[in-house]
Amino acid sequence: MSSSRSYYEILGVPQSADAHALRKAFRHLSKALHPDTTSLPEEEASIGFQEVCEAYEFLIDPLKRDAYDASLSVNEYQANLSSERHENNFNLTTEESRFVEFRRPFSGGELFSLLLLGIAFIFSLALGLGIAISHGREFHVSPSWLVIEQTINQLHIISF
């Protein structure tokens, strides 16, 4: 699309317009902009007519229209995100704003990986505790350096 306007704006219809409304808008605009029937300069009419034809071609085909609507949603989301970043970073310099990151939501695969990681952690913890219990070990064992230090301190207290 060569214009910055959306196809819906070019045809002058709302995004919820049905096929009949699209056809009606296309017919009206094609009669008004066709280089053979308009009083506009030939180049301007030709560009406008091509935009209308391109917009109609995309919006009348359900698959192309769905893809186009999805791209509009993504572009609108990115524009909103960009304006939110700009509003949130109004007091940052350009150099500082490079380091502000955007956190996207986790994908399904990432969530599944985190679930597997959590299950592996719980399994390992249960396995370690099970082995410690089966060997009769205590859950709270002091490190050897601490035991030596406590023994030395007790010997100093007794010798005084």
C-alpha positions in Angstrom: 0.0 0.0 0.0 1.6 3.3 -1.1 -0.6 5.5 1.1 -0.4 5.9 4.8 -4.1 5.6 5.0 -5.7 2.2 5.7 -7.7 0.5 3.0 -10.9 1.2 5.0 -10.1 4.9 5.0 -9.4 4.9 1.3 -12.8 3.3 0.6 -14.5 5.4 3.3 -16.1 2.4 5.0 -15.9 1.2 8.6 -13.8 -1.9 9.4 -16.9 -3.9 10.1 -18.3 -3.2 6.6 -19.7 -6.2 4.7 -19.1 -7.2 1.1 -22.2 -5.2 -0.1 -20.9 -2.0 1.5 -17.5 -2.5 0.1 -18.9 -3.0 -3.5 -21.1 0.1 -3.2 -18.2 2.2 -2.0 -15.9 0.8 -4.7 -18.4 1.6 -7.4 -19.0 5.1 -6.2 -15.3 5.9 -5.9 -14.3 4.2 -9.1 -16.8 6.3 -11.0 -15.6 9.4 -9.3 -11.8 8.7 -9.8 -11.6 6.8 -13.1 -9.3 8.8 -15.3 -11.8 8.7 -18.2 -14.8 10.1 -16.2 -13.3 12.6 -13.7 -12.5 16.2 -13.9 -9.4 15.7 -11.7 -5.9 15.9 -13.2 -5.1 12.7 -14.9 -2.1 11.7 -12.7 -4.0 12.4 -9.4 -7.1 10.5 -10.7 -4.9 7.6 -11.8 -3.2 7.3 -8.4 -6.5 7.6 -6.5 -8.1 5.0 -8.8 -5.2 2.6 -8.2 -5.5 3.0 -4.4 -9.2 2.3 -4.5 -8.7 -0.8 -6.7 -5.9 -2.1 -4.4 -8.0 -1.5 -1.3 -11.1 -3.2 -2.8 -9.0 -6.1 -4.0 -7.7 -6.7 -0.5 -10.9 -6.2 1.4 -13.3 -8.2 -0.9 -11.1 -11.4 -0.5 -11.9 -12.9 2.9 -8.4 -14.4 3.3 -6.6 -11.2 2.3 -8.9 -9.2 4.5 -8.3 -11.3 7.6 -4.5 -11.0 7.0 -4.8 -7.3 6.5 -7.0 -6.9 9.6 -4.4 -8.8 11.6 -1.6 -6.6 10.3 -3.7 -3.5 11.3 -4.1 -4.9 14.8 -0.4 -5.6 15.1 0.5 -2.1 13.8 -2.1 -0.5 16.1 -0.6 -2.5 19.1 2.9 -1.4 18.2 1.9 2.2 17.8 0.2 2.1 21.2 3.2 0.4 22.7 5.5 3.0 21.1 3.4 5.9 22.5 3.3 4.2 25.9 7.1 3.9 25.9 7.4 7.5 24.8 5.1 8.6 27.6 6.9 6.4 30.2 10.4 7.6 29.1 9.7 11.3 28.7 12.3 12.1 31.3 15.0 9.8 29.9 17.7 10.9 27.5 18.0 9.2 24.2 21.0 7.3 25.4 19.2 6.0 28.5 16.0 5.1 26.7 18.0 2.5 24.6 18.3 0.4 27.7 14.6 0.3 28.6 13.4 -3.1 27.6 9.9 -4.3 26.6 8.7 -7.5 28.2 6.5 -9.6 26.0 4.2 -12.2 27.3 5.5 -15.8 27.4 4.7 -18.0 24.5 3.1 -21.4 24.9 6.4 -23.2 24.4 8.1 -21.1 27.0 5.4 -21.7 29.5 5.6 -25.5 28.8 9.4 -25.4 29.4 8.9 -23.6 32.7 6.3 -26.2 33.7 8.8 -29.0 32.9 11.6 -27.2 34.8 9.3 -26.9 37.8 8.4 -30.6 37.7 12.1 -31.6 37.4 12.9 -29.4 40.4 10.2 -30.9 42.6 11.2 -34.4 41.5 14.9 -33.8 42.3 14.0 -32.4 45.7 11.8 -35.3 46.5 14.4 -37.8 45.3 17.1 -36.1 47.4 15.0 -36.1 50.5 13.9 -39.7 49.9 17.5 -40.8 49.6 18.5 -38.9 52.8 15.7 -40.5 54.8 16.4 -44.0 53.5 20.1 -43.6 54.6 19.0 -42.2 58.0 20.7 -38.9 57.6 19.6 -35.7 59.3 18.1 -32.9 57.2 20.1 -30.2 59.0 23.8 -31.0 59.0 26.4 -28.4 60.1 29.4 -27.8 57.8 32.7 -29.3 59.1 34.4 -25.9 59.4 31.5 -24.7 61.7 31.8 -27.7 63.9 35.6 -27.2 64.3 35.1 -23.5 65.1 32.4 -24.3 67.7 34.7 -26.9 69.3 37.6 -24.5 69.5 35.3 -21.8 71.1 34.1 -24.3 73.7 37.6 -25.3 74.5 38.5 -21.7 75.1 35.5 -21.2 77.4 36.4 -24.3 79.4 40.1 -23.3 79.8 39.2 -19.9 81.3 
